[in-house]
Amino acid sequence: MKTTSLGLLKASTLAIALLGSSAIVATVAVPDVAFAKEGKGNGGGKGNGGGNGKGGDNGNGGGNGGGKGNSGGKGNSANGDRGDHSAAGNKGGKKGADKSRNGRSAKDSSVGNSKSKSSRSTSGKGGRFSLKDFFSGKGKSKTVATSKKGSTTSDKQTPSTRKKPSKTVIVEESIRPAVRVRTKGNKMAALLGAHPSELGALNAANASATALANAAPNSRVGRIANYRDTVLAGEPLREELAEQLEELIGLEPPERTIPEIEEDLRTALDDVQENRERVEGLEQDLEEAGGTDPEIEEQLEEARADLDSSVDEAQDLNDERQAAVEYEEATEQVQELADLVEEQELDERQALEAAANKPVTDAVEEEVKALLGL
C-alpha cells in the first residue's frame, strides 16, 4: 500500500512538472514572424479584442484578429496568411481591456491556436522556425546583408578627392647666374686687344710717376715720359675741336652757296635803290604841286610800298648770306682744328715709336695710354 502511494506521488509530481514546462514553452514560443525571401514584404494587421469579466468564477473573453501579408519577392516564400491572430488583435485593440483572469486565459488559448499558423509562415520552404537557429546567427543573415548594402552605399557617397592640376610656370628669364667665360692671357690684353708681348719695351709704361719724372730723356722710360707729355699737350686742342664740332652740329646747313645768295642780294639792293629814287622823285613832284595832288599822292603811295617790299627782300637775303657765312666759317674752323689734332696724333705716334722696339699699332698705343692713365 505504501509502495502504491509512493508511486502515485511520483507520478503526480512528474505530471505537474511536465505541465509546468509545457506552459512555459507555450508562453515563450509565441513570436508571430513572417519572412519574405528577398527581404521585401508588406503586412498589415487589424483586430479588436475585448474581454468582460463578471464576478464569480465564470468569465468570457474573446478576440478576433485578421492579418494579410504581401511580398514583392520573386519566390513563393511570402505567403499571405489569413487567420485569427489574437496576439495582433491584442496589440491593435486599444479599447479592449481584460478585467478578469478568465479573460486573460482566453488570450493565452488564442495565442496557442495561432502558434501553428505563425510557425508555418516563418519557414522559407515549409520548414519550422527554430529558436536555436535564430539565436545561433542563421536568422541574422538578412540583417548582415542589409548592413553590407548600407556600407556599400556609404562608400559610394564618399566624395573622391581629385588632384589639383599643377600650374605651369613659364620662366621668361633664367634665375641662374650668368656663366663667366674666363679669357686666357692678360686681362688688359683682353680689354684692349693687344698682348703684352706686342708691347715689348713699352711695358716700361708700368713705371711709377716718380720714375717717369726723374728718367733720363734718352732712356726708355724717359722716351715714354716724353710721349706722355706730348699727349697731354694735345688735350686742349682735342677739347676745342669737340666744342667747335658741337657748335657746328647746332647750325642749320645753308640750302645754297654764298655766291648764289650774294647774287640775289645784289639784285635786291638794286631794286631798293631804284624804288628809293622813285619815291624821292614823287615827293619832289608833290611838293612842286603845292603838296596836294591826288594822282601824285597815289603814285607816291605805290612807290613807297614797292620800296618797303624790296627792302624786306634784301634783308632776308642778307640774313641768309650771314647764316651761310657763319656755317662756312664754323666748318673751316673745325677743319683747321681737325688738321691740328691729326698733326698732334702724328707727333704722338712718332714719340711712341721712338720709345718702342716693336711696331706700334693703334691697339698698342691704346694699351700704353691705359698704362699711363691717359
Residue pairs with C-beta under 8 A, 6 or more apart in sequence:
26 108
26 111
26 112
26 115
27 108
29 115
29 131
30 87
30 111
30 115
31 118
31 129
32 85
32 87
32 88
32 114
32 118
32 121
33 118
33 121
33 122
33 129
34 41
34 43
34 69
34 78
34 79
34 81
34 118
34 121
34 122
35 41
35 77
35 78
35 121
35 122
35 124
35 142
36 71
36 72
36 73
36 77
36 78
37 71
37 73
37 74
37 75
37 77
37 78
37 124
38 71
38 72
38 73
38 74
38 75
39 73
39 142
39 145
39 146
40 71
40 72
40 73
41 69
41 70
41 71
41 72
41 73
41 78
42 69
42 70
42 71
42 72
43 67
43 68
43 69
43 70
44 67
44 68
45 65
45 66
45 67
45 68
45 85
45 88
45 89
45 92
46 65
46 66
46 92
47 63
47 64
47 65
47 66
47 67
47 85
47 86
47 88
47 89
47 90
47 92
47 93
48 63
48 64
48 89
48 92
48 93
48 95
48 96
49 62
49 63
49 64
49 65
49 86
49 89
49 90
49 93
49 96
49 107
50 61
50 62
50 63
50 93
50 95
50 96
51 59
51 60
51 61
51 62
51 63
51 96
51 97
51 98
51 99
51 100
51 103
51 104
51 106
51 107
52 59
52 60
52 61
52 99
52 100
52 103
53 59
53 60
53 61
53 98
53 99
53 100
53 101
53 102
53 103
54 100
58 102
59 100
59 101
59 102
59 103
59 105
59 106
60 102
60 103
60 106
61 98
61 100
61 102
61 103
61 104
61 105
61 106
61 107
62 106
63 84
63 86
63 89
63 90
63 93
63 96
63 106
63 107
63 110
64 84
64 86
64 89
65 83
65 84
65 85
65 86
65 87
65 88
65 89
65 90
65 92
65 114
66 82
66 83
66 84
66 85
67 81
67 82
67 83
67 85
67 88
68 80
68 82
69 78
69 79
69 80
69 81
69 121
70 78
70 80
71 77
71 78
75 124
77 124
77 125
79 120
79 121
81 117
81 118
81 120
81 121
83 114
83 117
84 110
84 113
84 114
85 114
85 117
85 118
86 107
86 110
86 111
86 113
86 114
87 110
87 111
87 114
90 96
90 107
98 104
98 107
119 128
119 129
120 126
122 128
122 129
123 129
133 139
183 190
185 195
186 195
186 196
188 196
188 367
188 370
188 371
189 195
189 196
189 367
192 363
192 366
192 367
192 370
193 363
193 366
193 367
194 361
194 363
194 364
194 366
194 367
196 203
198 358
198 361
198 363
198 364
199 205
199 356
199 358
199 364
199 367
199 368
200 356
200 357
200 358
201 220
201 355
201 356
201 357
201 358
202 224
202 352
202 355
202 356
202 358
202 360
202 364
202 368
204 220
204 221
204 224
205 224
205 368
205 371
205 372
206 371
207 215
207 221
207 224
211 221
212 221
212 224
212 225
212 228
213 225
215 221
215 222
215 224
215 225
216 222
217 223
217 226
220 355
223 351
223 354
223 355
224 355
224 368
224 372
226 351
226 354
226 355
227 348
227 351
227 352
227 354
227 355
227 368
228 372
228 374
230 344
230 347
230 348
230 351
231 348
231 369
231 372
231 374
232 374
233 344
234 341
234 344
234 345
234 347
234 348
237 337
237 340
237 341
237 344
238 341
238 344
240 337
241 334
241 337
241 338
241 340
241 341
244 330
244 333
244 334
244 337
245 334
247 330
248 327
248 330
248 331
248 334
251 323
251 326
251 327
251 330
252 323
252 327
253 327
254 261
254 320
254 323
254 324
254 327
254 328
256 320
256 324
257 324
258 321
258 324
258 325
258 328
261 317
261 320
261 321
261 324
262 321
264 317
265 314
265 317
265 318
265 321
268 310
268 313
268 314
268 317
269 314
271 310
271 313
271 314
272 307
272 310
272 311
272 314
274 310
275 303
275 306
275 307
275 310
276 307
278 303
278 306
278 307
279 300
279 303
279 304
279 307
282 296
282 299
282 300
282 303
283 300
285 293
285 296
286 292
286 293
286 296
286 297
286 300
289 296
348 365
349 360
349 365
352 360
352 365
352 368
353 360
356 364
358 364
